[in-house]
Amino acid sequence: MLTISVVMLLILLVAGLVVTFVAFPHRGHQVPQARWLGDAMTRLADRAPVLHHEAEDRPARHPH
């Protein structure tokens, strides 16, 4: 029972961080009352690898 409670708490914590990131730093806003959290999320997002889509550079091919 303790294990399930701890895992559920971790899941809720991660979900809260994701919602906070999408609501504020991802859109370029500061997190109100927790500027340190927004700064930390922005630094982590800048370090994350980015995939570049080559398909956007080429016109789409449609089969006939």
Residue, then its C-alpha position, 0 to 999 in steps of 0.5 A: m500500500l505504501t508503494i502504491s501511494v509513493v508511486m501515485l504521488l510521483i505520478l501526480l508530481v510529474a503531471g503537475l510539472v508537465v502542466t506547468f511547463v506547457a502552461f508557462p515556459h513553453r509559451g514564453h511566460q514566467v511561472p507566477q510565484a515560482r520564477w525559479l521553477g520557470d527558469a529551471m524548466t527553461r534551462l532543461a528545455d534548452r538542453a533537450p535534443v531537438l529533432h528537425h523535420e526534413a519533410e517540412d523542407r520538401p514538398a509533399r509527394h502525392p501518389h496518383 
